[in-house]
């Protein structure tokens, strides 16, 4: 008995020492990386939306020695820039943050490094702190494109209140009613753009799929325009429905007759998307230590709290961080998850293969 107790005590001592070494290891590694980042003195962040957001000021408060330089633009613009720089053999970006479709395009272009090895802080490594009890990587390897936002619904599907009664819509099938033929405007469907999540949801939903996409994009005499133009057209009543309008909340606050469809109660349910909230580490980043410091700070409780308090990522709405150990009470109903509601989590790798969607879009537009 005494021998058994002695063995147990010895085992506990060994475990305690091992835990102490692990604690010391991450702390020493973190101190080393922070010091190296301060010497680098710069972080080049290619970002879709929050380039001037207050959350970056929070990072600067903690690490004033690291100058954050942002390059902002739409998903396609950032992809074009990154790929052009890569072809020229010049890597300027350290980190990318934007839509998951953009991240997957960059991953496909082999310009991203595995991100998971950059995690150092225990609270970032601890998957129990995240929605679903897992790190949400959207790439098939589960290493490259990390999703930090869980956004219910599909923002950007809007309508003109003078022309549409939202009570007439109880299903996505109502969008292809002949009544709306010629009365819908949209961004031209392109992967990596602002409606990628819509395209994924339509294609992979078991009750929608390719047939719905052929009807919606190919048989409704849809008009396509650039981002600013389609917002103006919807507000002016030139079109009744808009897919991809990004300034609906702003226009609504100015008294214009526009609003979002609320699809949560529609028959097909709604997706969980990234809301522009995915991040990746550039291959050959010029400031690798600064990138690691930012990643760990940004995905920490403090960084994600700062993100959730920002309104620059989703327009007028604060984003819903996938971290579940931070307060959610301040979030509006539009960004909260509703218990019992039907969701399709588009961040799961089985829904992120954009190749079939791209081929279908080419088929549809070849016939227009």
N, C-alpha and C positions, 0 to 999 in steps of 0.2 A: 504493500500500500504506500509506504513511504517512498519507495523507488518510483512508483507511478506518479506521485505528487511532485517528486523532484524532476521527473521528465517533463511534466506539464509546466512547471515553473520555468525550466530551461527553455521550453518551447515558446512560452510567453515572452521571455527575455529576448530570444532570437527575433521574434516577430516585432517586438518593440524597437529593437536596434535597427531592423530592416526598415520599419516605418520611419524611424528617425533619419536614416540615410536617404530614403526617398524624399522626405521633406527638405533635407539639406540640399539634395541634388537639384530639385526644381528651383529652390531659392537661389542657389549659386548660379544655376543656368540663367535664371531670370535676371539676376544682377549683371551677369556678363553681357547678355543681349542688350539690356537697357544702356549699359555703358557704351557698347559698340554703336548703338543707335544714336546716342548723343554725339558721338564722333562723326558719324555720317551726316547728322544735322539736317536731314531732309527726307521727305516722303512725297513721292509723286503718285497721286490718287486720281485714276481715271474713273469718273463717276457719272451715273446717269442723271440723278436728280438733286442730291443733297449737297452739292458742292459748296454752298455758302451757309449751310445749316448751323444752328447754334450748337449742335452736338460736336462739331469740329472744334468749336471754341472750348468746350469742356476738355477735349483731348489736349489742346494747347495749354490749358491751365495745369494739367498734370505733367506734361512733357514740353515745356517751353523751348527746350533746346532743339526740338525736332520741328522744322518748318514744314508745314503741310501745303503743298502746291497742288491745286486741283485743275483737272481738265474735264470739262463737262460737255455733255452732248447726248443725243438720242442713241439708242442701242446700235443702230446700223452705222451711225457716224463713228462711234467709239470702236466698233469692230473694224471698220475700214481703216481707221488711223492706226490701231494696234497692228493689224496685219501688214500695212504698208511699212511701218517701222521695222517689223520683223523681217520682211523681205529685204530691207536695206541693211540688215544686220545691226540695227541700232535699237536697243531696248531702253525706252524712257520711263515707261510705267512700272510702278512697283506693285500696285494693287488695282484691281477692277472691282467696281460695285455697281450693280444694275439688275436688269431682269435675268431670270434664269435662262431664258432662251438665248440671250446675248452671251451669257456665261458658257452655255453648251456649244455655241458657235465658236467661241474662243478655244474651248477645250478641243473641239474637232480640228481646229487649226494648229494644235500642238504648241500653243504659246503659254500654257498654264503649267505651273508646278503643283505637285500634291500639296494640299493645304494642311491636312491633318498633322503632319510632322511639325508644323509651326506652332501648334498649341502647346503652351507651357503651363499656364495657370491651372491649378486643380479644378477651380470652379468652371473653367471652360471645358476641360477634359471630361468632367462629370456629366454624362449623358442624361442622368435623372433630372437635371435642371432644365431640360428642354422638352418641348411639346412632343407627346408620344413616347417619351423616354428614350429618345435617340437623337443623334446628330442627323440633320436633314441634308444629306448630300444628294444632289439631283442627277449627277452623272452616274453612269453604270458602275464605275469602279468605286464609287463612294469615297472619293479622295479630293476632287478638284473644285467643285462648285458647291459652296456651302450656302444653304438658305437660312436666313435669320428672321424672316417675316412669315407669319401665317395670316393670310388675308382671306376671309370668307367672301364669296361672291365675286362678281366680275365687274369692276368699276369700268366705266367708259361706254357702257351700253345705255344710251340716254334717249330722251324723247322731248318733243316740244309740247308743253301742257295745253296749248291752244288747239292742238291737232290730234292729241292722243289721250284716251282715257286708260290709265294703267290697269284699271279693273278688268279690261277686256283681255288681259294677258295672264294666262295661268299655265302656260307651257311655252317652250321654245318653238314649238310648232306654230304658235300664233304669229310668230315673226314672218312666216312664209305664207300667210294668208294673202290671197290675191288682192285684198284691199290695200296692201302696203306696197304693191308693185310700183316701182318708179319713185317711191317716196322715202327711200333709205339711202343714206350717205355713209361712207366709211373711209378710213385709211385703206389703201390698197393692201390686201393681206400679204404680209412678208414675214418670214420667220426671223426672230431677233428684234422685231419691232414691238410697238406698244400693244398689239392685240394678240401676241403669241399665246397667252394663257387662254384667250377665247378659242383660238384655233385648236389647242390641245383638248380643251373640254369638249368642243363639238365633235372632234374626231374620235376621241377615246370613250366618250360616254356610250354605254351599251344601248341607249334608247335614241341616240342621235346619229353619230357616225358619218361616214362619207356621203350617204344619201341626203342627209340634212344639209351638209356643206354644199353639195351640188345644187340643191334647190335655193339655198340662201344666197350664195355668191354667184351662181350661174343663171338663175331663172327669175330673179326679182328685179331686173333692170337697175341694179344698184349703181350709184354714182360714186366715184372715188376722187378724193382730194387730199391736199396736204393738211397738216395738223391744224394750223390756224384757220384755214379756209372752212373746214368742215364744222368747227366750233361756231364760226360766224354764221354759216348757213343754217345750222340748227336753231340758233337763237333768233334768227330773222324769220324763221318759219318757211324757208325754202324747201326744207325737208322735215319729215315728221319724226324720223328715227335716225339715230347716229350710232355707229359702232366705231369706237376709238376716240371719241371726243374726250379730251383731258381737262378741259376748263369748265366743266359743268358746275362744279361747286362754286367757283369764282363767279360765273355768270349768274347763277341763282342768287348769290349774295348781293348782286347788283340789281336785282329785281327783274331779270330777264326770265321769260317763261320756259325754263328748261329744268329737267330733273333726271335722276338716275332711275332706271327700273330697279325694283327690289325683287330679286329672283329667288329669295330664300324659300318662299312658299310655292314656287312653280313646281310642277309635277316632277321634273328631273332633278330637283335639288340644286345645289350650287357647288362650285369647286373651292378648294383651298389653293390659293396661288401665292406667289412670292411677293406680289406687289412691288416689283422692282428691288426686292431685298435679297440679292445673292451676291456673294463675294468670291474672288479668286486671286491667287498669287501668281504674278507673272514669272515666266521662266527667264532666268538670268536677270532678275530685278536688280537695278543699280544700287538700291539701298535695302538689302535683305533684312538687316537687323531692325531698321525702322519699321519695315513692313510687319515683322513679327511682333514688335511692341504694339503697333496699332491694332493688329488682328486680335491679340489677347485682350487689350483694353476694350476694344469695340464689342467683343463677344462676352465680356465680363458683365456682371450684374450692373455695375455702374454705367458702362457704355451702352448697354441695351436699355437701361432706364432713361438715359439721355436721348437715345433714339426715339423711344416711345413718347417722349415729351415734345418731339419735333414735329412740325407740320409740313416740312419741305419735301419729304419723301413721297407722300401720297396726295399732294395738293393741300386741300383744306382739312384732311383727316390725319390724325396721328396714327402711326403704324402699330400693329399688334405684334410685339416681339414673340418669337418662339420660346424664349426663356419663360418658364412658368413660375419662377421664384421672385418675380417683380410684380408690383401692384397693377391691376387691370381696371380698377374701379373708375379711373378717370377717363377711360376710353369710351367713345360714343358707341351707340348700339350698332352702327354700321360696320364696325371693325371687330366686334366681339363674336366669339363662337357661341352658338345656341345649342344647349344640350338637346339631343333627340333629332336634330335636323340632319337631313341627308347631305353628306359631303363626299366629294371625290378629290383626294389629295394629289394634285398634279405634280407635286415634288417627288413622288415615288418614281424610281427609274423606269418602271414599266410604262409610264405615261410620257416619258421625255424623249423618245425616239422621234425626231422631227422629220426624218427622211420620208416616211409614208405620207406625211402631211404635205411636204414640199412637192412630192410627185402628184398628189391629188390636186393641189393648187395649180400646177402647170397644166394638168389635164383640163381643169375648169376654164382657165383663162385662154387656153388654146382654142376653145369653142366659142368664146365671146366675140 
